[in-house]
Amino acid sequence: MLKPRKKITRKEIKKDPVLERVANTYSFIQDKQKILVQIGIGIAIGFILFNIWNNHAQKKDEESSYIFTKALVAWQTGDVDNAQFHFESLVDEFGDTDNGKIVRYWLGLISYNTGDSESSAEYLKQFVKFGKTDILLPNAYRLLANLSINNEDNEKAHTYFKKAIKYSMGEIEEMNHKLNLAEFYLIQERVEEAKALILPILDTKDISSSLKTRAEELSGKLEL
């Protein structure tokens, strides 16, 4: 005949460390169940909100890319007014996206070409402040350097010319910007500094004829 199962009392559980840990864990879960459920719900809500935000951000990127493409097509076909309209729309509607930040370069360039120095400088400063390495970055600094010269701020111009060199995307572009800086030095009669930039370029083999011609022209001014 089977003996009746012995009931385990709380006192006996305490004598067994393993059973005691199980009992304590169960008690903790019972006590904290509401908190644990709330944490789980919070995580679920956070995940849902992240997905909504991610989908919204993706939609904004797609819409801004579409407008950016239209603006660039207009720019390339010579329709500057229409390009400017789309560029400005990007800044107004999607200014916090990558496209909305990059487009400030184009607005700065348009303003530069139309002689609106104040707007050009503002847009270009916003673009370089974006801080993302971009093929447009060196030319943005060159334009800012030219604007600084027009404002007779040679110290800023010098800084911008050097940054144009720093962020150049290749050797040819770097040499072009070095010649820009050399020309700036010559205007200021800083001949030795100009020479240090020009002569190494003249000694470089296999450079384009236009680059070599420009270096030779600036070299001729060293002797004046």
JOMOGI-V817188 format. One record per pair of residues at least 4 apart in sequence whose ideal C-beta (glycine too) atoms are under 6 Angstrom apart, sorted by the first residue. I is the first residue (numbers start at 0). J is the second residue. Records with the same first field share a line. If there is no record, write none. Layout:
I: J  J
This chain:
7: 11
12: 18  19  22
13: 19
27: 31
28: 32
31: 35
59: 93  96
60: 96
63: 93  96  98
64: 98
66: 85  89
67: 98
69: 85
70: 82  85  86
73: 78  81  82
74: 82
78: 82
83: 109
86: 102  105  106
88: 92
89: 93  99  102
90: 94  99
93: 99
94: 99
100: 129
103: 122  125  126
104: 126  135  139
106: 122
107: 119  122  123
110: 115  118  119
111: 119  142
115: 119
116: 146
120: 146
123: 139  142  143
126: 139
127: 139
134: 168
135: 139
136: 166
137: 163  166  167
140: 159  162  163
141: 163
143: 159
144: 156  159  160
147: 152  155  156
148: 156
160: 179  180  183
163: 176
164: 173  176  177
167: 172  173  176
168: 172
174: 200
177: 196
178: 213
181: 193  196  197  217
184: 189  192  193
185: 193  220
190: 221
194: 198  221
197: 214  217  218
200: 214
201: 214
206: 210  211
